[in-house]
Amino acid sequence: MAQEDVFKKIVSHCKEYGFVFPSSDIYDGLGAVYDYGQNGVELKNNIKQYWWQSMVLLHENIVGIDSAVFMHPTIWKASGHVDAFNDPLIDNRDSKKRYRADVLIEDQIARYEEKIEKEIAKARKRFKENFDESQYRATSPRVLDLVQKRDALHNRYSEAMNAMNLEELKQIILDEEIVCPISGTRNWTDVRQFNLMFKTEVGSTADGASTIYLRPETAQGIFVNYLNVQKTGRMKIPFGIAQIGKAFRNEIVARQFIFRMREFEQMEMQFFVKPGTELQWFEQWKQIRMAWHQALGFGAENYRFHDHEKLAHYANAASDVEFRMPFGFKEVEGIHSRTDFDLSQHAKYSGRKIEYFDPESNESYTPYVIETSIGVDRMFLSIMCHSYCEETLEGGESRVVLRLPAALAPTKLAVMPLVRKDGLPEKAREIMDELKFHFNCKYDEKDSIGKRYRRQDAVGTPYCITIDHDTLSDNCVTLRDRDTMQQQRVAIADLRSLIENKVSLTSLLKKLK
């Protein structure tokens, strides 16, 4: 099945099973805005809890805050967002559709990479066990030609973006003969800049109102609270401040479901270090964050680092953690060495002295910052994409199953009486009432037991227990595993410890040590 078709099925599955709904659905929706349903909000909360505990619980020198969405407008002037938070946009005159010029070019680079991989896959199939990939890459005229075109485009694109040369960006699009996906034409406008921040007003009257912005990132709320946290917490360098919160960007080219939205949620941690040590800490946090992702068990081959060649104005090093989505490797987290830019800028614009006094060296300095920033919604999407699975079972029957990591699954256990009589529902309720204090359980007695299993498979419930007539005499239930579909007889008294060990966040966090 084509990956595009798989992605469409995942989007449909999210709505059908209560994970993600189009916002304002009864009014035909609102572009690039989504609501999380009853199962989606549980999965999303579990992702946030996994991140929060991995930061704050496992690191003695990291604490959390929750800053306001509305902030003083000068903050965004100091951070550079007022002047520099722009996307290069281009329109197709025939389709009337607007695109990000950088995304069009990056997609073209990705197409070259796909062609290279296809050539290698064909050669591997042709030569079988005698295939030497490294030798083929070095000698195949077709592969060498594609690599040369890819690298030349990449270098040209990097130079244009670093210089923010809008004319060159358009020329690249023309030279590469990139067409509009809708109209199929190359009738492009010039490239121009567009600021992504939402504006609003604070004040009771129009005359007395002040223009402020919805925050485009949560990081600045951490920076402006650096002194408050450092002093009240008696924090010593190195230390970090973590935050989870909503951010807002007026994305003109929102796409790929919840991958790029106008209202989204970030999990960010700013780690303050002594100047001169930032690059060592940068490399260390890259490894820490990659381990966090890979602990979910999705396979190391589905992750990679992408080091930035074009650095933001505040950074001296930057790398993305990319995950293999159905539409290619895409960024799910960024790790940046932000230098002392943010604290220095806020000191300049606020007139406050923002420094750290180091009692060991008896000196004061402005700390440097290592940032880890992960999109909750992108993380949610990556988990859904990897977990979605269509299986053909023995006998030709099929099922759709979400192989969610058990610790993140919305529901941990489904409790099911075999029939709705003979005291089985009452016994099932008794078990449910005990276990619901320890993890999220669902009670289900409608339809055949097979249909109920399929329903729980589709929402990713890792375990189901069936209460049958023997339960009333032996105090045992049938425990079914979602992934293997194997069943075993388990004593009711052992259920809590057995399931809790497999579905708790603690079991996931222990993998990070």
C-alpha positions as CSV (number, residue, x, y, z in Angstrom):
1,M,0.0,0.0,0.0
2,A,1.3,3.5,-0.9
3,Q,2.5,5.5,2.1
4,E,0.1,8.3,1.2
5,D,-2.8,5.9,1.4
6,V,-1.6,4.6,4.8
7,F,-1.5,8.2,6.1
8,K,-5.0,8.8,4.9
9,K,-6.1,5.7,6.8
10,I,-4.4,7.0,10.0
11,V,-6.1,10.3,9.7
12,S,-9.5,8.6,9.2
13,H,-8.8,6.2,12.1
14,C,-8.0,9.2,14.4
15,K,-11.5,10.6,13.9
16,E,-13.4,7.3,13.9
17,Y,-11.9,6.2,17.2
18,G,-12.0,9.4,19.2
19,F,-8.4,10.5,18.9
20,V,-8.5,13.7,16.8
21,F,-11.4,15.7,15.4
22,P,-11.4,18.7,13.0
23,S,-12.1,21.7,15.2
24,S,-15.6,23.2,14.8
25,D,-16.6,20.1,12.9
26,I,-20.3,20.9,12.8
27,Y,-19.4,24.2,11.1
28,D,-17.3,22.4,8.5
29,G,-14.1,22.9,10.5
30,L,-11.4,25.5,10.8
31,G,-8.2,25.1,8.7
32,A,-5.2,23.7,10.5
33,V,-7.0,23.6,13.9
34,Y,-7.9,20.3,15.6
35,D,-9.5,19.0,18.8
36,Y,-8.3,16.0,20.7
37,G,-11.1,13.4,21.4
38,Q,-11.6,11.2,24.4
39,N,-8.8,8.8,23.5
40,G,-6.5,11.4,22.0
41,V,-6.5,13.5,25.1
42,E,-5.4,10.5,27.2
43,L,-2.6,9.6,24.8
44,K,-1.5,13.3,24.7
45,N,-1.5,13.6,28.5
46,N,0.6,10.4,28.8
47,I,3.1,11.7,26.3
48,K,3.4,15.0,28.3
49,Q,3.7,13.0,31.5
50,Y,6.5,10.9,30.0
51,W,8.4,14.0,29.0
52,W,7.8,15.9,32.2
53,Q,8.9,13.1,34.5
54,S,11.9,12.3,32.3
55,M,13.0,15.9,32.8
56,V,11.9,17.0,36.2
57,L,11.7,13.6,38.1
58,L,14.9,12.1,36.7
59,H,17.1,15.3,36.9
60,E,17.6,16.9,40.3
61,N,18.8,20.2,38.6
62,I,15.7,20.7,36.4
63,V,12.5,22.3,37.6
64,G,9.3,23.3,35.9
65,I,7.2,26.4,35.4
66,D,4.0,27.5,33.7
67,S,4.3,30.9,32.2
68,A,1.4,33.0,30.7
69,V,0.4,33.0,27.1
70,F,0.1,36.8,27.1
71,M,3.5,38.5,27.6
72,H,4.8,42.0,27.4
73,P,5.1,43.0,23.7
74,T,8.7,44.2,24.2
75,I,9.7,40.6,24.9
76,W,9.1,39.7,21.2
77,K,11.0,42.7,20.1
78,A,14.0,41.6,22.3
79,S,13.8,38.0,21.1
80,G,13.8,39.0,17.4
81,H,10.4,37.7,16.6
82,V,8.9,41.1,15.6
83,D,11.6,41.7,13.0
84,A,12.8,38.2,12.0
85,F,10.0,35.6,12.6
86,N,9.1,35.2,8.9
87,D,8.5,32.5,6.4
88,P,9.4,32.9,2.7
89,L,6.1,32.4,0.8
90,I,5.4,32.0,-2.9
91,D,2.0,31.8,-4.7
92,N,1.0,29.8,-7.8
93,R,-1.0,32.1,-10.0
94,D,-3.1,29.3,-11.6
95,S,-4.1,27.4,-8.5
96,K,-4.2,30.5,-6.2
97,K,-2.4,28.3,-3.6
98,R,0.3,29.6,-1.3
99,Y,3.4,27.6,-0.4
100,R,6.6,28.0,1.7
101,A,9.4,28.4,-0.8
102,D,11.9,26.6,1.5
103,V,9.5,23.6,1.9
104,L,9.1,23.3,-1.9
105,I,12.9,23.1,-2.3
106,E,13.4,20.7,0.6
107,D,10.8,18.4,-0.9
108,Q,12.8,18.5,-4.2
109,I,15.9,17.5,-2.3
110,A,14.0,14.7,-0.7
111,R,12.9,13.5,-4.2
112,Y,16.5,13.2,-5.2
113,E,17.2,11.1,-2.1
114,E,14.2,8.9,-2.9
115,K,15.5,8.3,-6.4
116,I,18.9,7.4,-5.1
117,E,17.3,4.9,-2.6
118,K,15.2,3.4,-5.4
119,E,18.3,2.9,-7.6
120,I,20.0,1.1,-4.7
121,A,16.9,-1.0,-3.9
122,K,16.7,-2.2,-7.6
123,A,20.4,-3.1,-7.6
124,R,20.1,-5.0,-4.3
125,K,17.2,-7.0,-5.8
126,R,19.2,-7.6,-9.0
127,F,22.5,-8.7,-7.4
128,K,21.0,-10.2,-4.2
129,E,23.7,-11.5,-1.8
130,N,26.5,-10.3,-4.0
131,F,25.4,-6.7,-3.6
132,D,28.0,-4.3,-2.2
133,E,26.1,-1.1,-1.5
134,S,29.1,1.2,-0.8
135,Q,30.8,0.1,-4.0
136,Y,27.5,0.6,-6.0
137,R,27.1,4.1,-4.5
138,A,30.7,4.9,-5.6
139,T,30.5,3.5,-9.1
140,S,26.9,3.7,-10.4
141,P,26.7,6.6,-13.0
142,R,23.0,7.0,-12.3
143,V,23.5,7.2,-8.5
144,L,26.5,9.5,-8.9
145,D,24.5,11.9,-11.1
146,L,21.6,12.0,-8.7
147,V,24.0,12.7,-5.7
148,Q,25.7,15.5,-7.7
149,K,22.3,17.1,-8.4
150,R,21.2,16.7,-4.8
151,D,24.3,18.1,-3.3
152,A,24.5,21.0,-5.8
153,L,20.8,21.9,-5.0
154,H,21.5,21.6,-1.2
155,N,24.5,23.9,-1.3
156,R,22.7,26.5,-3.4
157,Y,19.6,26.3,-1.2
158,S,21.7,26.7,2.0
159,E,23.5,29.7,0.7
160,A,20.2,31.4,-0.3
161,M,18.6,30.7,3.0
162,N,21.6,31.9,5.0
163,A,21.5,35.1,3.0
164,M,17.7,35.1,2.9
165,N,18.0,35.8,-0.8
166,L,14.4,35.7,-1.9
167,E,15.2,36.2,-5.6
168,E,17.5,33.2,-5.5
169,L,14.9,31.1,-3.8
170,K,12.5,31.7,-6.6
171,Q,15.2,31.1,-9.2
172,I,16.0,27.7,-7.6
173,I,12.3,26.8,-7.9
174,L,12.3,27.8,-11.6
175,D,15.6,26.1,-12.4
176,E,14.5,22.8,-10.7
177,E,11.2,23.0,-12.6
178,I,9.2,22.6,-9.4
179,V,5.5,22.6,-10.2
180,C,2.5,23.4,-8.0
181,P,1.0,20.2,-6.7
182,I,-2.5,21.4,-7.5
183,S,-2.3,23.1,-10.9
184,G,0.8,21.3,-12.1
185,T,2.2,24.6,-13.5
186,R,5.3,26.7,-12.8
187,N,3.5,30.1,-12.9
188,W,5.0,31.4,-9.7
189,T,4.9,34.8,-8.0
190,D,7.9,36.4,-6.4
191,V,9.0,35.1,-2.9
192,R,8.1,37.4,0.0
193,Q,8.4,37.3,3.8
194,F,5.4,36.8,6.1
195,N,5.4,37.3,9.8
196,L,3.9,34.4,11.7
197,M,2.8,36.0,15.0
198,F,-0.9,36.5,15.8
199,K,-1.7,40.0,17.1
200,T,-4.5,40.9,19.5
201,E,-5.3,43.8,21.9
202,V,-5.4,44.2,25.6
203,G,-7.6,46.9,27.1
204,S,-11.2,47.7,27.8
205,T,-11.6,50.4,25.1
206,A,-10.4,50.7,21.6
207,D,-8.6,54.0,22.4
208,G,-6.9,52.5,25.5
209,A,-6.0,49.1,24.0
210,S,-2.4,47.9,23.6
211,T,-1.2,45.5,20.8
212,I,0.2,42.3,22.1
213,Y,1.0,38.9,20.6
214,L,0.0,35.3,21.2
215,R,3.3,33.7,22.0
216,P,4.8,31.8,19.0
217,E,7.0,29.7,21.4
218,T,7.1,28.9,25.1
219,A,10.9,29.5,25.5
220,Q,10.7,33.2,26.2
221,G,8.5,32.6,29.2
222,I,11.4,30.6,30.6
223,F,14.0,33.2,29.8
224,V,12.1,36.1,31.4
225,N,11.6,34.0,34.6
226,Y,15.3,32.9,34.8
227,L,16.1,35.3,37.7
228,N,12.9,34.3,39.6
229,V,13.6,30.6,39.4
230,Q,17.3,30.9,40.0
231,K,17.0,33.0,43.1
232,T,13.9,31.4,44.7
233,G,15.1,27.9,43.9
234,R,18.8,28.6,44.8
235,M,19.7,26.9,41.6
236,K,23.3,26.4,40.7
237,I,24.7,26.3,37.2
238,P,24.2,24.0,35.3
239,F,20.4,23.8,35.8
240,G,17.3,23.6,33.6
241,I,13.8,25.0,33.5
242,A,11.1,22.9,31.8
243,Q,7.7,24.0,30.5
244,I,4.7,22.5,28.6
245,G,2.3,25.0,27.0
246,K,0.4,26.2,24.0
247,A,2.0,28.3,21.2
248,F,0.4,30.0,18.2
249,R,1.7,30.6,14.7
250,N,-0.2,32.0,11.7
251,E,0.9,29.2,9.4
252,I,-0.1,30.0,5.9
253,V,0.9,26.6,4.6
254,A,-0.4,24.3,7.3
255,R,-0.4,20.7,6.2
256,Q,-0.2,17.0,6.9
257,F,-2.9,16.8,9.5
258,I,-1.6,17.8,13.0
259,F,2.0,18.0,11.8
260,R,1.8,21.7,11.2
261,M,-1.0,23.7,12.9
262,R,-1.8,27.2,14.0
263,E,-2.4,26.3,17.6
264,F,-0.1,23.7,19.0
265,E,1.6,22.5,22.2
266,Q,5.3,22.5,23.0
267,M,7.5,20.7,25.6
268,E,10.6,22.8,26.1
269,M,13.5,22.7,28.4
270,Q,16.2,25.5,28.6
271,F,19.4,24.3,30.2
272,F,21.7,27.1,31.6
273,V,25.4,26.4,31.4
274,K,28.7,28.1,31.9
275,P,30.0,29.8,28.7
276,G,32.6,27.6,27.0
277,T,30.9,24.4,28.0
278,E,27.8,24.7,25.8
279,L,28.9,22.5,22.9
280,Q,29.8,19.6,25.3
281,W,26.3,20.0,26.8
282,F,24.8,20.3,23.4
283,E,26.2,16.9,22.4
284,Q,25.2,15.4,25.7
285,W,21.6,16.5,25.4
286,K,21.4,15.2,21.8
287,Q,22.1,11.7,23.2
288,I,19.8,12.1,26.1
289,R,16.9,13.1,23.9
290,M,17.5,10.4,21.3
291,A,17.5,7.8,24.1
292,W,14.1,9.2,25.2
293,H,12.6,8.7,21.8
294,Q,14.1,5.3,21.2
295,A,12.9,4.0,24.6
296,L,9.5,3.8,23.0
297,G,10.7,0.8,21.1
298,F,9.9,2.0,17.5
299,G,13.4,1.0,16.2
300,A,16.6,3.0,15.9
301,E,16.4,2.9,12.1
302,N,13.3,5.2,12.3
303,Y,15.3,8.0,13.9
304,R,18.1,10.2,12.7
305,F,19.8,13.5,13.6
306,H,19.7,16.3,11.1
307,D,22.4,18.9,11.9
308,H,21.5,22.5,10.7
309,E,23.7,24.2,8.2
310,K,21.6,27.4,8.4
311,L,21.6,28.5,12.0
312,A,19.1,30.8,13.6
313,H,20.4,34.2,14.6
314,Y,20.7,33.1,18.3
315,A,22.4,29.7,17.8
316,N,26.0,28.4,17.4
317,A,24.8,24.7,17.0
318,A,21.5,23.1,16.1
319,S,20.2,19.6,15.4
320,D,16.8,18.0,14.8
321,V,15.6,14.6,15.9
322,E,13.8,13.3,12.8
323,F,11.3,10.4,12.7
324,R,10.3,8.4,9.7
325,M,6.7,9.4,9.0
326,P,4.6,8.0,6.1
327,F,5.6,11.2,4.2
328,G,9.3,10.9,4.9
329,F,11.7,11.8,7.7
330,K,10.4,14.8,9.6
331,E,11.4,16.8,12.6
332,V,9.8,16.0,15.9
333,E,12.3,17.7,18.2
334,G,15.0,20.4,18.0
335,I,18.1,20.7,20.1
336,H,19.8,24.1,20.0
337,S,22.8,25.8,21.5
338,R,21.3,29.3,21.9
339,T,24.4,31.0,23.4
340,D,23.7,33.9,25.7
341,F,21.5,35.7,23.1
342,D,18.2,35.5,24.8
343,L,19.3,36.5,28.3
344,S,21.5,39.3,26.9
345,Q,18.7,40.6,24.8
346,H,16.2,40.7,27.7
347,A,18.9,42.4,29.9
348,K,19.3,45.0,27.2
349,Y,15.6,45.7,26.6
350,S,14.5,45.4,30.2
351,G,17.4,47.3,31.8
352,R,17.7,44.5,34.4
353,K,21.0,42.7,35.1
354,I,20.5,39.1,34.2
355,E,23.7,37.2,35.3
356,Y,24.8,34.3,37.4
357,F,27.3,34.7,40.2
358,D,29.5,31.6,40.4
359,P,30.8,31.1,43.9
360,E,33.4,28.7,42.8
361,S,35.2,31.0,40.4
362,N,34.0,34.2,42.1
363,E,32.8,35.7,38.8
364,S,29.6,36.8,37.3
365,Y,28.5,35.9,33.8
366,T,25.5,35.6,31.5
367,P,24.8,31.9,31.2
368,Y,24.6,30.1,27.8
369,V,21.6,28.0,27.0
370,I,21.0,24.5,25.5
371,E,17.4,24.1,24.4
372,T,15.4,21.0,23.8
373,S,12.1,21.7,22.1
374,I,9.6,19.0,21.1
375,G,6.1,19.4,19.6
376,V,3.5,17.4,21.5
377,D,1.3,17.2,18.4
378,R,4.1,16.0,16.2
379,M,5.1,13.5,18.8
380,F,1.5,12.3,19.0
381,L,1.4,11.9,15.2
382,S,4.7,10.0,15.1
383,I,3.4,7.5,17.7
384,M,0.1,7.1,15.8
385,C,1.9,6.5,12.5
386,H,4.2,3.9,13.8
387,S,1.6,2.1,15.9
388,Y,-1.1,1.8,13.2
389,C,-1.1,-1.7,11.8
390,E,-3.4,-3.8,9.6
391,E,-3.0,-7.5,10.1
392,T,-4.4,-10.6,8.3
393,L,-5.0,-13.4,10.8
394,E,-5.3,-17.1,10.4
395,G,-8.4,-18.0,8.5
396,G,-8.3,-14.8,6.4
397,E,-9.8,-12.6,9.1
398,S,-8.2,-9.1,9.5
399,R,-7.9,-6.6,12.2
400,V,-6.7,-3.0,12.7
401,V,-4.5,-2.6,15.8
402,L,-2.7,0.3,17.4
403,R,0.5,-1.1,18.9
404,L,0.9,1.9,21.2
405,P,3.6,1.7,23.9
406,A,1.7,0.3,26.9
407,A,2.7,3.1,29.2
408,L,1.2,5.7,26.7
409,A,-2.0,3.9,25.8
410,P,-5.2,5.8,26.6
411,T,-6.8,2.8,28.2
412,K,-4.6,0.2,30.0
413,L,-7.2,-2.5,30.6
414,A,-10.6,-3.4,29.3
415,V,-12.9,-5.4,31.7
416,M,-15.4,-7.7,29.9
417,P,-18.0,-10.1,31.3
418,L,-18.5,-12.9,28.8
419,V,-22.3,-12.6,29.0
420,R,-24.6,-10.0,30.6
421,K,-26.2,-12.5,33.1
422,D,-25.5,-15.1,35.7
423,G,-23.7,-12.6,38.0
424,L,-20.8,-12.0,35.5
425,P,-21.5,-8.3,35.1
426,E,-21.5,-7.8,38.9
427,K,-18.2,-9.7,39.3
428,A,-16.7,-7.6,36.4
429,R,-17.8,-4.4,38.1
430,E,-16.3,-5.5,41.3
431,I,-12.9,-6.1,39.6
432,M,-13.3,-2.8,37.7
433,D,-14.0,-0.8,40.9
434,E,-10.8,-2.1,42.4
435,L,-8.4,-1.6,39.4
436,K,-9.7,1.8,38.3
437,F,-7.8,3.5,41.2
438,H,-4.5,2.3,39.7
439,F,-4.8,2.7,36.0
440,N,-7.3,3.7,33.3
441,C,-9.8,0.9,32.8
442,K,-12.8,0.6,30.5
443,Y,-15.9,-1.6,31.1
444,D,-17.4,-3.2,27.9
445,E,-20.2,-5.7,27.8
446,K,-21.8,-4.9,24.4
447,D,-21.5,-7.3,21.3
448,S,-19.7,-10.6,21.1
449,I,-16.4,-11.0,22.9
450,G,-14.6,-11.1,19.5
451,K,-16.0,-7.7,18.4
452,R,-15.1,-6.2,21.8
453,Y,-11.5,-7.4,21.4
454,R,-11.3,-5.8,17.9
455,R,-12.7,-2.5,19.3
456,Q,-10.0,-2.5,22.0
457,D,-7.3,-3.4,19.5
458,A,-8.3,-0.4,17.4
459,V,-7.8,2.1,20.3
460,G,-4.6,0.5,21.5
461,T,-5.7,-1.1,24.8
462,P,-2.8,-3.4,25.7
463,Y,-4.8,-5.8,27.9
464,C,-8.3,-7.2,28.1
465,I,-9.7,-9.5,30.9
466,T,-12.7,-11.7,30.4
467,I,-14.9,-12.7,33.3
468,D,-16.5,-16.1,32.6
469,H,-18.5,-18.6,34.6
470,D,-15.4,-20.3,36.0
471,T,-14.3,-16.9,37.5
472,L,-17.1,-17.2,40.1
473,S,-15.6,-20.4,41.4
474,D,-11.8,-20.1,40.9
475,N,-11.4,-16.3,41.2
476,C,-9.4,-16.2,37.9
477,V,-9.9,-14.3,34.7
478,T,-8.7,-14.7,31.1
479,L,-6.0,-12.1,30.4
480,R,-5.5,-11.3,26.6
481,D,-2.5,-9.5,25.2
482,R,-3.2,-7.0,22.4
483,D,-0.1,-7.6,20.3
484,T,0.2,-11.4,20.5
485,M,-3.5,-12.1,21.1
486,Q,-2.4,-14.8,23.5
487,Q,-4.6,-15.6,26.5
488,Q,-3.7,-16.9,29.9
489,R,-5.5,-17.6,33.1
490,V,-4.6,-15.2,35.9
491,A,-5.7,-14.9,39.5
492,I,-7.7,-11.8,40.2
493,A,-5.5,-11.1,43.2
494,D,-2.4,-10.9,40.8
495,L,-4.0,-8.6,38.2
496,R,-2.9,-5.3,39.6
497,S,0.8,-6.0,40.0
498,L,1.0,-8.0,36.8
499,I,-0.6,-5.2,34.6
500,E,0.9,-2.3,36.5
501,N,4.4,-3.5,35.9
502,K,3.8,-3.5,32.2
503,V,1.8,-0.3,31.7
504,S,3.3,2.2,34.2
505,L,5.4,5.1,33.2
506,T,8.0,3.9,35.7
507,S,8.7,0.9,33.5
508,L,9.4,3.3,30.6
509,L,11.4,5.8,32.6
510,K,13.7,3.0,33.9
511,K,14.9,2.4,30.3
512,L,16.4,5.9,30.3
513,K,19.0,5.1,33.0
